Structures are given as structure tokens and as C-alpha cells.
Amino acid sequence: MKVVRFHEYGGPDVLKVEDVPEPVPGPGEVRIRAEVIGVGIPDVLVRTNNDAKDWPLPMIPGNEMVGTIDAVGSGVSRFQIGDRVFLPSREMPQRGGCYVEARVVPESAPFLVPDGVSAEQMVALPNFQVARLLLDYAVPVRPGQTVLIHAAAGGVGSALVQLAKLEGLTVIGIAGGAAKAGFVSELGADAVIDRHVEDVQARVHELTDGRGVDRIYDSVAGPEFTRNFGMLADMGTVVMFGFIAGKPDTDLYMPMAGDFTRNLGMQTFSIHYFDDKPDIRRGTMEKIIEDFTQGKISPRIHGQMKLNDAADAHRLLESGGVIGKLILVP
């Protein structure tokens, strides 16, 4: 079967299409024949080793797939051949592994795909899982509060917009360019700031009558990170859950606590905190699947590319031209 993997860290060119023996499920395992495979920023971070995990090489990226079970090992009781399932790699001991035509996993890992559900949209649900955990566990929010979301047109950012509106929050999204700003507005954001043509900090103060926002969700970070503190309301908190633009300056004390009486805060967040908390992790995903089947959330799909073109998919993702979820198909 075909897999896409890399033997060294680097740019998209390190992704190679290779032939490997087709896996056979052992006791308690099932084999999933891939229908759609998700592509996301975490795949890029793994490929470039920017998540500093030093994954064992060669490495197969890919953190989610939807497919059909076509073989089962002895003792399997949860699934049978022909079942359509959704596999987020967070349910596996190691991330990645989904850029493949077929994959063997423990029967405890996948989720059953509800009847009539779009496989393309379902493969985007891990972004909503992260967003749900952010809202519930990273300094929980209350209805009526105002949140600011960086990269609001991105995978987790767009999921945050939708879920935050369901929670009764006022949502301000930040996006780069008119197309992405329009997308965030379509998602239901109360206001959108185009960072390419607007002063983000000035616009936030204008939109909040100088009060600032209660939470800022930042997956970008980088050298501009400390500007977040100037956009917070009293008792507000910045939640950093990624660093696409690089890690922030280590001197955060003065920007955060220059006016000590404002009680500003910062929290880091990683979904890896839930690696050993399967009840919370899986329970959150089950709630997201329920919201999806009830039409409360709707992932947007950018488009499909062939699995053999995974390197081109990474180039497109890194170009900033993707709005919604990019899909690979075998």
C-alpha cells in the first residue's frame, strides 16, 4: 500500500510516497481503509520538528482519518467489517500515522461515523475538540463575556468562533485579508479585524469602548505576543495554545503586570494535557460529534488533493491560502 512519510525533518520536499506491506490486524485490532485524511498545521510542525518532540524517523504525519473497517482481529467486539469510523490520532499512543491507504489500530481508538454524515466534514472535528477544551478548561468563560480570537479563519480559530457563539459570547475575530475576514464574518463573529489593513489594538479598543476583552486565544504568538496584554479588560487572560510565528519574548512580566492593579493573566494550553485523561478527551469528542450531527457546528472544507500530492498540500497550507480544512484522498 502507499504511505507518505519523511526520513528527515525539513520542507515539503522531504515528504515521500512509498510502498510498504499492508498491515494485518492482530487480536483486538481493526484495519481502517482510508476514505479521507485531514491535513493541518500540526502536520507541518511535526515535519519541521517545530514542536520539539523529536519524533522517531521515518515518520508518517497525519492526525485524522475517516474510513471503512475492512479487516478485524480476533476478539474484536466494538466494530465489524463495513463499519465507517473516524480516527483522531489523539487516541493513539503516538500522534501522526494517517497519511496512509490503510491503518491498523486498537478497536478502542476509533469513533463510529453516524449515518448520513459527511466524511470530509467529520475529519475536521478534532479542531472543534481543541476549541471545546479551550473554552471549558483554559480559564473557563461565561455567557456575556467578550473573546478575541487570533487566526480566526484557521482550523481551531474557526471552530472557536462557532463554539463561542453557541456559548453566548461576544466574538471578535482577527484574520489576514478580505477573503478570510469574510469567512470569519460568515461563521457568526460579531466583529472581524483584518490585520492586513487595520491596527488590531486600536480596533479592539474601539469595538469594546475602551474596556478590552475578557479572553484572548492566541495560536500565533511570536514577537507581537505582548501586544495582547494591552487589549485585555481588567481580570482578563491571554491563552496561548500555539506559536505559529515563533515563541514570544521570555520577558512577559512588565507587559503583563506593568499596571499590577489590573490583574491580568496568561495561560499556556496544550491538548497533550489530556493524553492521560481519556474520559475527558473522548467525552469531549463525543459531544462534538453530537453537536455536528445536530447541525450546531459546520466545518468548512477548502478542497481535496490526492494522497500522492501531500507535499503540494503542505505547500498550499504554508502559503496561507487555505480557508477551512484541506483533505487528502487515497
C-alpha positions as CSV (number, residue, x, y, z in Angstrom):
1,M,0.0,0.0,0.0
2,K,1.0,3.6,-0.3
3,V,2.1,5.8,2.6
4,V,3.6,9.3,2.8
5,R,6.4,9.7,5.2
6,F,9.7,11.6,5.8
7,H,13.1,10.3,6.8
8,E,14.5,13.7,7.8
9,Y,13.0,17.0,9.0
10,G,12.6,19.8,6.5
11,G,10.4,21.4,3.9
12,P,7.5,19.8,2.0
13,D,10.0,18.1,-0.3
14,V,11.0,15.6,2.5
15,L,7.5,14.0,2.1
16,K,7.9,10.9,0.1
17,V,5.3,8.5,-1.3
18,E,6.5,4.9,-0.6
19,D,5.2,1.4,-0.8
20,V,5.0,-0.7,2.4
21,P,3.4,-4.0,3.2
22,E,-0.3,-3.8,4.0
23,P,-0.8,-4.1,7.8
24,V,-2.8,-7.1,9.2
25,P,-4.8,-6.6,12.4
26,G,-3.9,-8.7,15.4
27,P,-6.0,-9.5,18.5
28,G,-8.2,-6.6,19.5
29,E,-7.3,-4.6,16.4
30,V,-9.1,-3.3,13.3
31,R,-7.9,-2.2,9.9
32,I,-9.3,1.1,8.5
33,R,-9.3,1.6,4.8
34,A,-8.9,5.4,4.4
35,E,-11.6,7.4,2.7
36,V,-10.4,10.9,3.6
37,I,-7.4,12.2,5.5
38,G,-7.0,15.6,7.2
39,V,-4.1,18.0,6.6
40,G,-3.3,20.6,9.3
41,I,-0.7,22.8,10.9
42,P,0.3,20.1,13.4
43,D,1.5,18.0,10.4
44,V,3.7,20.9,9.4
45,L,5.1,21.2,12.9
46,V,5.9,17.5,13.0
47,R,7.5,17.6,9.6
48,T,9.7,20.6,10.5
49,N,10.3,19.4,14.1
50,N,9.0,22.7,15.3
51,D,7.0,21.0,18.1
52,A,10.4,19.9,19.6
53,K,9.2,16.4,20.1
54,D,12.0,14.7,18.2
55,W,9.7,12.1,16.6
56,P,11.3,8.8,15.7
57,L,12.2,8.7,12.0
58,P,10.9,7.7,9.5
59,M,7.7,9.4,10.4
60,I,4.2,9.3,8.9
61,P,2.3,12.5,9.5
62,G,-1.5,13.0,9.6
63,N,-3.7,13.3,12.7
64,E,-7.1,12.2,11.5
65,M,-8.8,10.0,9.0
66,V,-12.3,8.6,8.2
67,G,-12.6,5.2,6.5
68,T,-14.2,1.8,6.5
69,I,-13.2,-1.2,8.6
70,D,-12.1,-3.9,6.1
71,A,-10.5,-6.4,8.5
72,V,-10.7,-7.3,12.2
73,G,-8.5,-9.3,14.5
74,S,-9.7,-11.9,17.0
75,G,-11.7,-10.8,19.9
76,V,-13.0,-7.6,18.3
77,S,-16.5,-6.7,19.6
78,R,-17.0,-3.0,19.1
79,F,-16.9,-3.0,15.3
80,Q,-17.5,-5.2,12.3
81,I,-16.3,-5.2,8.7
82,G,-18.1,-2.5,6.8
83,D,-18.4,0.0,9.6
84,R,-17.4,3.5,8.8
85,V,-15.2,5.0,11.5
86,F,-13.4,8.2,12.4
87,L,-9.9,8.0,13.8
88,P,-8.2,11.0,15.6
89,S,-4.6,10.1,16.3
90,R,-5.0,11.6,19.8
91,E,-6.5,8.2,20.6
92,M,-3.2,6.5,19.7
93,P,0.0,6.3,21.8
94,Q,1.8,8.4,19.3
95,R,0.5,11.2,17.1
96,G,0.6,11.1,13.3
97,G,0.3,8.0,11.2
98,C,-2.7,8.8,9.0
99,Y,-1.1,9.6,5.6
100,V,-1.7,6.0,4.6
101,E,-4.1,4.0,2.5
102,A,-4.9,1.7,5.4
103,R,-4.1,1.6,9.1
104,V,-4.3,-0.9,11.9
105,V,-5.4,0.4,15.3
106,P,-6.8,-0.9,18.6
107,E,-10.6,-1.2,18.4
108,S,-10.8,1.2,21.4
109,A,-9.5,4.1,19.3
110,P,-12.0,4.9,16.5
111,F,-15.4,6.6,16.8
112,L,-18.4,5.2,14.7
113,V,-19.4,7.6,11.9
114,P,-23.2,8.4,12.2
115,D,-25.3,7.6,9.2
116,G,-25.6,10.3,6.6
117,V,-22.6,12.3,7.9
118,S,-20.1,13.9,5.6
119,A,-16.7,12.2,5.9
120,E,-14.9,15.3,4.7
121,Q,-16.5,17.4,7.5
122,M,-16.1,14.8,10.2
123,V,-12.4,14.6,9.6
124,A,-12.2,18.3,10.7
125,L,-13.8,17.7,14.1
126,P,-10.5,17.4,16.1
127,N,-10.2,21.2,15.6
128,F,-13.6,21.6,17.4
129,Q,-12.3,19.2,20.2
130,V,-9.4,21.5,20.9
131,A,-11.7,24.6,20.8
132,R,-14.2,22.9,23.2
133,L,-11.4,22.1,25.7
134,L,-10.0,25.6,25.4
135,L,-13.4,27.1,26.3
136,D,-14.1,24.6,29.1
137,Y,-10.7,24.2,30.8
138,A,-8.4,27.1,29.9
139,V,-9.8,29.8,32.3
140,P,-13.5,28.9,31.5
141,V,-15.6,31.7,30.1
142,R,-19.1,32.8,31.0
143,P,-22.0,33.9,28.7
144,G,-21.8,37.7,28.0
145,Q,-18.0,37.9,28.1
146,T,-16.1,39.1,25.1
147,V,-13.3,37.0,23.4
148,L,-10.7,37.9,20.8
149,I,-9.5,35.0,18.6
150,H,-6.3,35.2,16.6
151,A,-6.1,33.3,13.3
152,A,-9.9,33.1,13.4
153,A,-10.1,31.7,9.8
154,G,-7.8,28.8,10.7
155,G,-8.8,25.3,11.8
156,V,-9.1,25.8,15.6
157,G,-9.8,29.5,15.2
158,S,-12.9,29.0,13.1
159,A,-14.0,26.2,15.4
160,L,-13.6,28.6,18.4
161,V,-15.7,31.2,16.7
162,Q,-18.6,28.8,16.2
163,L,-18.5,27.3,19.7
164,A,-18.0,30.6,21.4
165,K,-21.2,31.9,19.7
166,L,-23.0,28.8,20.9
167,E,-21.8,29.7,24.5
168,G,-23.4,33.2,24.3
169,L,-20.1,35.0,24.0
170,T,-19.3,38.2,22.0
171,V,-16.7,37.2,19.5
172,I,-14.1,39.4,17.8
173,G,-12.0,37.5,15.2
174,I,-8.7,38.5,13.7
175,A,-7.9,37.4,10.1
176,G,-5.5,38.2,7.4
177,G,-7.0,39.5,4.2
178,A,-10.5,40.3,2.9
179,A,-11.4,36.7,2.0
180,K,-10.5,35.3,5.4
181,A,-12.2,38.2,7.2
182,G,-15.4,37.5,5.1
183,F,-15.2,33.8,6.1
184,V,-15.0,34.6,9.8
185,S,-17.9,37.0,9.5
186,E,-19.9,34.2,7.8
187,L,-19.2,32.0,10.8
188,G,-21.1,34.4,13.0
189,A,-18.4,36.6,14.6
190,D,-19.7,39.8,16.0
191,A,-16.8,41.8,14.5
192,V,-13.8,40.9,12.4
193,I,-10.5,42.7,12.2
194,D,-8.4,42.5,9.1
195,R,-4.8,42.6,10.4
196,H,-3.5,43.4,6.9
197,V,-5.2,46.8,6.8
198,E,-6.3,47.6,10.4
199,D,-4.5,48.4,13.7
200,V,-5.7,45.5,15.8
201,Q,-5.2,47.0,19.2
202,A,-6.9,50.3,18.2
203,R,-9.8,48.5,16.7
204,V,-10.3,46.3,19.7
205,H,-10.5,49.4,22.0
206,E,-12.9,50.9,19.6
207,L,-15.1,47.8,19.5
208,T,-15.2,47.5,23.3
209,D,-15.5,51.2,24.1
210,G,-12.0,51.1,25.7
211,R,-12.8,48.2,28.0
212,G,-10.9,45.5,26.3
213,V,-11.7,41.8,26.0
214,D,-12.0,39.1,28.7
215,R,-10.1,36.4,26.9
216,I,-7.6,36.3,24.0
217,Y,-7.0,33.0,22.3
218,D,-3.6,33.1,20.5
219,S,-2.1,30.3,18.4
220,V,0.2,32.7,16.6
221,A,2.4,34.2,19.4
222,G,5.8,35.4,18.0
223,P,7.4,38.8,18.6
224,E,4.0,40.6,18.7
225,F,2.6,38.4,21.5
226,T,2.9,41.0,24.3
227,R,0.6,43.4,22.5
228,N,-2.2,41.1,23.7
229,F,-2.0,42.5,27.2
230,G,-2.9,45.9,26.0
231,M,-6.1,44.6,24.6
232,L,-7.3,42.8,27.8
233,A,-10.0,44.0,30.1
234,D,-9.3,44.1,33.8
235,M,-9.1,40.5,35.1
236,G,-8.6,39.3,31.5
237,T,-6.4,36.4,30.4
238,V,-4.4,35.6,27.3
239,V,-4.5,31.9,26.5
240,M,-1.6,30.8,24.2
241,F,-2.2,27.5,22.6
242,G,0.3,27.6,19.8
243,F,3.2,29.6,18.3
244,I,3.0,29.5,14.6
245,A,5.0,32.8,14.4
246,G,7.5,31.6,16.9
247,K,7.7,31.7,20.7
248,P,7.2,35.0,22.5
249,D,9.8,37.1,24.2
250,T,10.6,35.5,27.6
251,D,10.2,38.8,29.3
252,L,6.5,38.9,29.8
253,Y,6.3,40.3,33.3
254,M,6.4,44.1,32.5
255,P,3.9,44.0,29.6
256,M,1.5,41.8,31.7
257,A,1.9,43.4,35.1
258,G,3.1,46.9,34.4
259,D,-0.2,48.1,36.0
260,F,-0.4,45.5,38.7
261,T,-3.9,46.5,39.8
262,R,-5.5,45.3,36.5
263,N,-4.9,41.6,37.5
264,L,-4.1,40.4,34.0
265,G,-3.2,36.8,33.4
266,M,-1.6,34.5,30.9
267,Q,-2.1,30.7,30.5
268,T,-0.5,28.2,28.2
269,F,-2.6,25.4,26.9
270,S,-1.8,22.1,25.2
271,I,-4.2,19.3,24.4
272,H,-1.4,16.9,25.4
273,Y,-2.5,17.7,29.0
274,F,-5.4,15.3,28.2
275,D,-3.3,12.5,26.9
276,D,-3.8,10.5,30.1
277,K,-7.3,11.7,30.7
278,P,-9.3,9.6,28.1
279,D,-12.7,10.2,29.8
280,I,-12.4,14.0,29.3
281,R,-10.8,13.7,25.8
282,R,-13.2,11.1,24.4
283,G,-16.2,12.6,26.2
284,T,-15.4,16.0,24.6
285,M,-15.1,14.4,21.1
286,E,-18.4,12.6,21.6
287,K,-20.1,15.9,22.5
288,I,-18.6,17.5,19.4
289,I,-19.9,14.6,17.2
290,E,-23.3,15.2,18.7
291,D,-23.2,18.9,18.0
292,F,-22.1,18.2,14.5
293,T,-24.9,15.6,13.8
294,Q,-27.4,18.1,15.2
295,G,-26.2,20.9,12.8
296,K,-24.9,23.1,15.6
297,I,-21.5,23.3,14.0
298,S,-20.4,23.1,10.4
299,P,-16.7,22.6,9.4
300,R,-15.8,24.3,6.2
301,I,-13.8,22.2,3.6
302,H,-11.3,24.0,1.5
303,G,-10.8,21.2,-1.0
304,Q,-9.4,17.8,-1.8
305,M,-6.0,16.6,-3.1
306,K,-4.6,13.2,-3.8
307,L,-2.5,11.5,-1.1
308,N,0.3,11.3,-3.6
309,D,0.3,15.1,-3.7
310,A,0.8,15.6,0.1
311,A,3.9,17.7,-0.4
312,D,1.8,20.1,-2.6
313,A,-0.9,20.1,0.1
314,H,1.7,21.2,2.7
315,R,3.0,24.0,0.3
316,L,-0.6,25.2,-0.1
317,L,-1.2,25.2,3.7
318,E,2.1,27.1,4.4
319,S,1.2,29.7,1.7
320,G,-1.7,30.8,3.9
321,G,-4.2,30.2,1.1
322,V,-6.3,27.6,2.8
323,I,-9.6,28.6,4.3
324,G,-11.2,25.6,6.1
325,K,-10.0,22.0,6.1
326,L,-7.7,20.6,3.5
327,I,-8.4,16.9,2.7
328,L,-6.2,14.2,1.2
329,V,-7.9,11.2,-0.6
330,P,-6.1,7.9,-1.4
